[in-house]
Every structure is written in structure tokens, then in C-alpha cells.
């Protein structure tokens, strides 16, 4: 009687080590780092910060002493951020295609929806961080105002902070939506800046468009966010305008990005 010895290393199939897919927080951290890795993104952030700081300085020099309050210094800093920060959202989306890194990115993370979600989360976090920066600049300006004879009062409605966050997040997501829809940096920037502005102009000069403009012109519907009190009707108009300028481009762009061939 003979026995046969079986080598376990050849008899059993070799099991490959399980590769864990990157988590959403890790992907978001990567996308946050990408925002400042490029020269364009870094200088855009620096420019936004300098413009916001310059507005505070201008108010401290030329605004009446009675107007140099924390709230009055805070609100104007939201404007340059709201205009320029969406460009950063566009660069985050279109950079994969303009720099031809989409093939590598989607090869490492085949599920494109996870990458896009991480990009959107990163842009939203950047928008919320910009509100904190505006608060810090306004606080510094209030301290200076109090020391130089200005009002320097700290009265501030908490709802104004919420409205500022909604304003910045909505704007940056609008930019990301145009980026997803067009997937071309210059075209997306021009489309984001031109189309809402053109609609605003047409709504102001063409009488039949005045009614719809009150619901679809983001320049009008977002204006109440600069005040601590927003009525239900104003929230409704804001929701309709964001449905057109944010949700539609975002959803259509998401479908296009998921279906586009990477080459």
C-alpha cells in the first residue's frame, strides 16, 4: 500500500489579499488636497481671501463709524467668495478631464459616482470654511473698529450665519453643476458667469420676463440671504431658482459624466 503526499501549496488555490476600496472621507481628503495642489486653485483661494480682507479694510477706512459693526463687516465679505469660489468647484470637476487624469482616477476608483460625491463634499466643505474665514475677518475688523472710534458692536443674528452658509454652498454647487455638465474649464466658467447674468439682464429689461425673473433670477432670490430674516415666500423663490440653476445642471452633468467614455 502506498501513500501520496499532497503539497498543500499546490492543492489549495492561492487567495489574493482583499483590497479595500478607499472610504469616502479618504477620497474627500484627496479631493481637498487637489484643490490647492494646482497653481490655479491655490492662487484662486489666495485671491478670494485677499479680496474679502480688502473689503473689510475699505469699510474700516471709508464707512461711517456707526456702520462699522460685526454684522456689517461680515456680509460684504460673502460677495467675492460667492462669485469666485464656484470657479474652484468648476476646476475640481473639470480638472480631471483638462489635465487628462480622469483615466488614472477612474482606474483607481472605478465607481465614478464615489469620486464625484467626494468632489462635491470637498467643495461644500470649502464653502463652509469660507464662511468661517469671513467670520474671522469680520471679527478682526470689529476689534479694529472698536479701537479706532468705530461702533465696534458685536450684535449678530444666528440666522445670518445659516443664510451665509446656504449662500456659499448653493453657489459652489452651482459651479460644480456647470462643471459636470460641460466638462470643459473655460466653457463651464463662461457658462456659469454668463447665463445667470444674461437672464438677470433680460428679466430687467423685458417686461414679460419680470414675473419669471422673480423666481428664476438667483441674483434676486439670493439677496434676502444677506439679511437675518427670510420669509417663506422668499425661501420658495430661492428653491425654484436653485432647482433650475443648481439641481438640473448637477443631475444632467452627473448622468453625462457617468456615461462619458474615458480616453
C-alpha positions in Angstrom: 0.0 0.0 0.0 1.4 3.3 -1.0 0.6 6.8 0.2 0.7 10.0 -1.7 1.8 13.2 -0.1 -0.1 16.3 -1.4 1.7 19.6 -1.3 -0.8 22.0 0.3 0.7 24.9 -1.5 -0.3 23.4 -4.9 -3.5 21.8 -3.9 -5.2 24.8 -2.4 -5.9 27.8 -4.6 -3.9 30.9 -3.8 -6.1 33.6 -2.2 -5.4 37.1 -3.2 -5.4 39.6 -0.3 -8.5 41.6 -0.2 -8.1 45.1 -1.5 -10.2 47.6 0.5 -11.7 50.4 -1.6 -10.9 53.9 -0.3 -13.5 55.3 2.0 -15.5 58.4 1.2 -13.6 60.5 3.9 -10.3 59.4 2.4 -11.4 60.3 -1.1 -12.7 63.6 0.2 -9.3 64.3 1.7 -7.6 63.6 -1.6 -10.0 66.0 -3.4 -9.4 68.7 -0.8 -5.7 68.4 -1.4 -6.2 68.6 -5.1 -7.9 72.0 -4.7 -4.6 73.5 -3.6 -2.2 71.3 -5.5 -2.6 73.2 -8.7 -1.3 76.7 -9.2 -4.7 77.9 -10.4 -6.6 76.6 -7.4 -4.0 77.9 -4.9 -3.9 81.4 -6.3 -7.7 81.5 -6.6 -8.0 80.8 -2.9 -5.4 83.4 -2.1 -7.2 85.9 -4.3 -10.5 85.2 -2.6 -9.0 85.7 0.8 -7.3 88.9 -0.2 -10.5 90.4 -1.7 -12.5 89.6 1.4 -9.9 91.2 3.6 -9.7 94.2 1.3 -13.4 94.8 1.7 -13.1 94.8 5.5 -10.2 97.3 5.3 -12.2 99.5 2.9 -15.1 99.6 5.3 -12.9 100.5 8.2 -11.4 103.4 6.2 -14.5 104.9 4.5 -17.6 103.5 6.1 -19.4 105.7 8.7 -18.4 104.8 12.3 -21.9 103.8 13.1 -21.8 101.1 10.3 -18.6 99.5 11.5 -20.3 96.6 13.2 -19.6 92.9 13.2 -22.7 92.1 11.0 -22.0 94.9 8.6 -18.4 93.9 8.2 -19.3 90.2 7.7 -21.9 90.5 5.0 -19.9 92.2 2.3 -17.1 89.6 2.6 -19.6 87.0 1.3 -19.8 88.6 -2.1 -16.4 88.0 -3.6 -16.3 84.5 -2.1 -19.7 83.7 -3.6 -18.6 84.8 -7.1 -15.1 83.3 -7.2 -15.4 80.1 -5.1 -17.7 78.4 -7.6 -14.8 78.7 -10.1 -12.8 76.4 -7.7 -15.7 74.0 -7.8 -15.6 74.0 -11.6 -11.8 73.4 -11.6 -12.3 70.5 -9.2 -14.7 68.8 -11.6 -13.1 69.7 -15.0 -9.5 69.3 -13.9 -9.7 65.5 -14.3 -10.6 66.0 -18.0 -8.5 69.0 -18.9 -5.3 67.6 -17.2 -6.1 64.1 -18.6 -6.0 62.5 -15.2 -9.5 61.0 -15.5 -8.2 57.7 -16.8 -5.9 57.3 -13.8 -8.5 58.5 -11.3 -11.3 56.2 -12.5 -9.0 53.3 -12.9 -8.1 53.5 -9.2 -11.7 54.1 -8.2 -13.9 52.5 -10.9 -17.1 53.7 -9.3 -17.2 57.2 -10.7 -20.1 58.2 -8.5 -17.9 57.9 -5.4 -15.3 60.2 -6.9 -17.9 62.8 -7.9 -19.5 62.6 -4.5 -16.1 63.1 -2.9 -15.5 66.2 -5.1 -18.9 67.6 -4.2 -18.3 67.1 -0.5 -14.9 68.7 -0.7 -16.3 71.8 -2.4 -19.1 72.0 0.2 -16.5 71.8 3.0 -14.5 74.6 1.3 -17.6 76.7 1.1 -18.4 76.3 4.8 -14.7 77.0 5.6 -15.0 80.2 3.6 -17.9 81.3 6.0 -15.6 80.8 8.9 -12.9 82.9 7.2 -15.4 85.7 6.7 -16.4 85.5 10.3 -12.7 85.7 11.3 -12.1 88.7 9.1 -15.2 90.5 10.3 -14.2 89.8 14.0 -10.7 91.3 13.3 -12.3 94.3 11.7 -14.7 94.8 14.6 -11.8 94.8 17.0 -10.0 97.4 14.9 -13.2 99.4 14.6 -13.7 99.5 18.4 -10.1 100.6 18.9 -10.2 103.4 16.3 -13.5 105.0 17.2 -16.0 103.0 15.2 -19.1 101.4 16.6 -17.4 98.0 17.0 -20.6 96.4 18.2 -20.8 92.6 18.2 -24.6 92.1 17.8 -25.1 89.3 15.4 -28.2 87.2 14.5 -27.5 83.4 14.3 -29.8 83.1 11.3 -27.5 85.3 9.3 -24.7 82.7 9.7 -27.1 80.0 8.5 -28.1 82.1 5.5 -24.4 82.8 4.7 -23.7 79.0 4.7 -26.7 78.4 2.4 -25.5 81.2 0.0 -21.9 79.9 -0.3 -22.9 76.2 -0.5 -25.5 76.9 -3.2 -23.1 79.0 -5.3 -20.3 76.4 -5.1 -22.6 73.6 -6.1 -23.9 75.7 -9.0 -20.4 75.9 -10.2 -19.8 72.2 -9.8 -23.0 71.5 -11.7 -21.9 73.5 -14.7 -18.5 71.8 -14.5 -20.2 68.3 -14.6 -22.5 69.3 -17.4 -19.9 70.8 -19.7 -16.6 69.1 -18.6 -14.6 71.9 -20.1 -13.0 74.5 -17.8 -13.3 77.7 -19.9 -16.7 76.7 -21.2 -18.0 75.9 -17.7 -16.7 79.2 -16.2 -18.1 81.3 -19.0 -21.5 79.4 -18.8 -21.7 79.8 -15.0 -20.9 83.5 -15.1 -22.7 84.5 -18.3 -26.0 82.6 -18.4 -27.5 83.6 -15.0 -26.2 87.2 -15.6 -27.8 87.3 -19.1 -31.1 86.0 -17.6 -30.9 88.7 -14.9 -30.4 91.4 -17.6 -33.2 90.1 -19.8 -35.6 89.9 -16.8 -34.8 93.5 -16.0 -35.4 95.0 -19.5 -38.1 92.7 -21.0 -41.4 93.3 -19.2 -43.0 89.8 -19.8 -39.9 88.3 -18.2 -40.2 90.3 -15.0 -42.5 87.9 -13.3 -40.5 84.7 -14.1 -37.3 86.6 -13.2 -38.5 87.0 -9.7 -38.5 83.2 -9.4 -35.5 82.3 -11.6 -33.0 85.1 -11.2 -30.6 83.9 -8.5 -29.4 87.5 -8.1 -32.8 88.4 -6.8 -33.7 85.1 -5.0 -30.4 85.0 -3.0 -30.5 88.7 -2.0 -32.6 88.0 1.1 -29.9 85.7 2.4 -27.8 88.8 3.3 -30.4 89.6 6.0 -31.2 87.7 9.2 -34.9 87.3 8.3 -36.1 85.4 5.2 -39.8 84.8 4.6 -41.4 81.6 3.5 -42.2 83.1 0.1 -38.5 84.1 -0.3 -37.4 80.6 0.5 -39.8 79.3 -2.1 -38.4 81.6 -4.8 -34.9 80.6 -3.8 -35.8 76.9 -4.1 -37.3 77.3 -7.6 -34.3 79.2 -8.8 -31.9 76.7 -7.4 -33.9 73.9 -9.0 -33.2 75.4 -12.4 -29.6 76.6 -11.9 -28.3 74.0 -9.5 -30.3 70.8 -9.5 -30.9 70.4 -13.2 -27.2 71.0 -14.3 -26.0 68.8 -11.4 -28.2 65.9 -12.3 -27.7 66.2 -16.0 -24.0 66.6 -15.5 -23.8 63.6 -13.2 -25.5 61.4 -15.9 -23.2 62.7 -18.6 -20.1 62.2 -16.5 -21.1 58.6 -15.6 -21.7 57.7 -19.2 -18.8 59.5 -20.9 -16.1 57.4 -22.2 -12.7 57.9 -20.6 -9.9 58.0 -23.1 
